[in-house]
Amino acid sequence: MKLALRLALYVALLVLAGFAFSQFRGAYQKTAPTRLVELGEPERAAPTVPELNASTSTNAVSLTNAVTDGDTNAVAATETATPPAEPSPTNAPGAKADRKSSSMIYLGAFLAAVLGLGALGAWDVAHLLGDRAGRSVMAEDYTEKKDPDYEAAEAEWAKGNHLDSIGLMRDYLKRNPSEQHAALRIAEIYEKDLGNYLAAALELEEVLQTKLPREKWGWTAIRLSNLYSGRLNQPSKALAVLDRIVQDYSETSAAKKARERLGLPEPTPEAPPEGEATEESASASTPELPAESPALPKGFRKKK
């Protein structure tokens, strides 16, 4: 996946996550039950009622009863005149159910965007670690080069400009023929980034023509055999490469792998021919003779 496409996916997922979360938050706040909190007021002191004497109490009681009867009639008239309150459309049960379902949809979209971001980030990390591991396996003498030309080639690869990166690496390889890790890197880009398996195989064939350490040569040949037997579907060429490893590089660990694939037994150490004992075996089988005693002078004999 190219760098520009990955960046676009990152931006799109971030925007989707932010939008979905904001919509979910708004819908959830509308569906959440609202409670009116009444602020407690300080208790008012009861009005003081002046003491009434016996002569005025009767008139006060009659006046109070009259006022009470008038208030009761007014309240009754008010109750009959005021129609019952109807529920508003925003508080209707159907509207609340719609907002709740919408909030769940936005929540699902938010979670999907977050999971997408996590998967994309994990893919980038795994790809980076896999590239570094592949370079360390296929190029055993590979070290992080500080050469500006090679660094420029790797920078182009990181931008997704794979063909430009290959061109820069070829120029670097022409100036530094012994740096075969660059050729192996070119083969890796052809195989993993461009999917051009034939070009990767031809690049590895060129690498095998150079002088490499025996172990490194063997494992490079194993990789070429994997391309022939797998992606290119040319088993005859794969067998030829394995036979060459076994014949010319039999002592390497790559040759052991080649013999496993060919179904060949591991060679046993050769026994020495009969009648030709080794120096160690001869010395082990021959008992040590006691040293001869020196000759005694004439007229003396050994002490018993």
SVG drawing of the C-alpha trace seen along z (x, -y; Angstrom):
<svg xmlns="http://www.w3.org/2000/svg" viewBox="-69 -43 151 105">
<polyline fill="none" stroke="black" stroke-width="0.4" points="0.0,0.0 1.4,-3.4 2.3,-6.0 -0.2,-8.6 -3.1,-6.1 -2.2,-5.1 -2.1,-8.8 -5.5,-9.4 -6.9,-6.4 -5.6,-7.8 -7.1,-11.2 -10.5,-9.7 -10.7,-7.4 -9.8,-10.2 -12.5,-12.5 -15.1,-9.7 -14.2,-9.0 -14.5,-12.6 -17.8,-13.1 -19.4,-9.9 -18.4,-10.7 -19.8,-14.2 -23.1,-13.0 -23.3,-10.2 -22.7,-12.6 -25.4,-15.0 -28.0,-12.2 -27.2,-10.7 -27.6,-13.9 -31.1,-14.4 -32.2,-10.9 -30.8,-11.1 -33.5,-11.8 -33.5,-15.3 -34.4,-16.0 -35.3,-19.4 -33.4,-20.2 -35.3,-22.5 -33.2,-24.8 -34.1,-24.9 -35.3,-28.2 -34.9,-29.3 -37.9,-28.8 -40.0,-32.0 -40.9,-33.0 -44.7,-32.6 -46.4,-35.9 -47.3,-37.0 -51.0,-37.2 -52.1,-39.8 -54.2,-38.5 -57.9,-39.2 -60.2,-39.8 -63.5,-38.0 -65.5,-40.8 -63.6,-40.8 -63.0,-37.0 -66.5,-36.3 -66.3,-38.8 -62.8,-37.6 -64.0,-34.0 -66.9,-34.9 -64.7,-37.0 -62.2,-34.2 -64.9,-31.7 -66.1,-34.1 -62.7,-34.5 -62.1,-30.8 -65.3,-30.0 -64.4,-32.6 -60.9,-31.1 -62.3,-27.6 -64.7,-28.7 -61.9,-30.5 -59.7,-27.4 -62.5,-25.2 -63.2,-27.6 -59.5,-27.8 -59.3,-24.0 -62.3,-23.7 -61.0,-26.4 -57.4,-25.1 -57.1,-22.2 -54.8,-19.3 -51.2,-19.7 -50.2,-17.6 -46.8,-16.0 -44.4,-17.9 -43.1,-16.2 -39.6,-16.1 -40.6,-14.2 -42.8,-11.7 -41.8,-8.1 -41.3,-7.6 -38.9,-10.5 -36.8,-9.2 -36.6,-5.8 -35.4,-7.3 -32.8,-9.3 -31.6,-6.3 -31.2,-4.2 -29.4,-7.0 -27.0,-7.3 -26.3,-3.5 -25.5,-3.9 -23.1,-6.7 -21.5,-4.7 -21.0,-1.8 -19.4,-4.1 -17.1,-5.5 -15.9,-2.1 -15.5,-0.9 -13.3,-3.9 -11.2,-3.3 -10.7,0.3 -9.8,-0.7 -7.1,-3.0 -5.7,-0.3 -5.6,2.2 -3.9,-0.2 -1.3,-1.2 -0.6,2.5 -0.1,3.2 2.4,0.4 4.3,1.5 4.4,5.2 5.4,4.1 8.3,2.1 9.5,4.8 9.2,7.4 11.3,5.4 14.0,5.0 13.9,8.7 14.1,9.7 17.1,7.5 18.9,8.9 18.2,12.5 18.9,12.2 21.9,10.0 23.8,11.3 26.5,8.7 23.9,5.9 24.4,2.9 22.6,-0.4 24.5,-2.4 25.1,-6.0 26.1,-6.5 23.9,-9.5 23.2,-7.8 21.9,-4.6 19.9,-6.6 18.3,-8.6 17.3,-5.3 15.7,-4.1 13.9,-7.4 12.4,-7.0 11.2,-3.6 9.6,-4.9 7.7,-7.4 6.3,-4.6 8.4,-5.4 9.7,-1.9 11.0,-2.2 12.9,-5.3 14.4,-3.6 15.5,-0.6 17.2,-3.0 19.1,-4.8 20.2,-1.4 21.5,-0.3 23.6,-3.4 24.9,-2.8 25.7,0.8 27.7,-0.3 29.8,-2.5 30.1,0.1 30.1,3.6 31.0,5.3 27.8,4.0 25.6,6.9 23.1,6.2 21.8,3.4 21.2,6.1 19.3,8.2 17.3,5.2 16.4,4.7 15.2,8.3 13.1,7.8 11.4,4.7 10.6,6.5 9.1,9.4 7.3,7.8 6.4,4.3 6.0,4.7 5.0,8.3 7.3,8.9 8.6,12.3 10.5,13.0 12.5,9.8 13.3,10.8 14.5,14.2 16.7,12.7 18.1,10.3 19.0,13.2 20.6,15.1 22.9,12.1 23.7,12.1 24.7,15.7 27.2,15.0 29.2,12.8 31.6,13.9 29.7,14.3 30.4,16.0 29.4,19.6 26.6,19.5 25.2,16.3 25.4,17.8 23.5,20.9 20.6,19.0 20.4,16.7 20.0,19.8 17.3,21.2 15.4,18.0 15.7,18.3 14.5,21.9 11.4,20.7 10.6,18.3 10.9,20.9 8.9,23.5 6.2,21.1 5.3,17.9 6.9,18.8 5.7,22.4 9.0,23.7 9.8,26.8 12.6,28.0 14.6,24.8 14.0,25.0 15.4,28.6 18.4,27.5 19.2,24.8 18.8,27.2 21.1,29.8 23.7,27.1 23.6,26.2 24.0,29.8 26.9,30.5 28.9,27.3 28.1,26.1 27.4,29.4 28.9,28.2 26.6,25.2 23.3,25.1 21.6,24.1 22.7,27.5 21.0,29.3 17.8,27.4 18.2,28.4 18.7,32.1 15.5,32.0 13.6,30.7 15.1,33.2 14.5,36.1 18.2,36.9 19.8,38.4 22.4,36.5 25.9,37.7 27.6,39.9 31.3,39.3 33.5,41.6 35.3,44.4 39.0,44.9 39.9,47.9 40.8,51.2 44.5,51.7 45.1,47.9 44.7,47.0 44.8,43.4 47.6,42.2 45.3,41.9 43.8,45.3 47.2,46.8 48.5,45.2 45.3,46.3 45.6,49.9 49.3,50.4 50.1,51.0 53.0,49.1 56.2,51.3 58.1,50.9 61.4,49.1 64.5,51.4 66.6,51.4 70.1,50.2 72.9,52.9 74.6,53.8 78.3,53.9 80.0,57.2 79.8,59.1 76.4,57.4 72.9,58.8 69.4,57.4 68.1,57.0 65.2,59.3"/>
</svg>
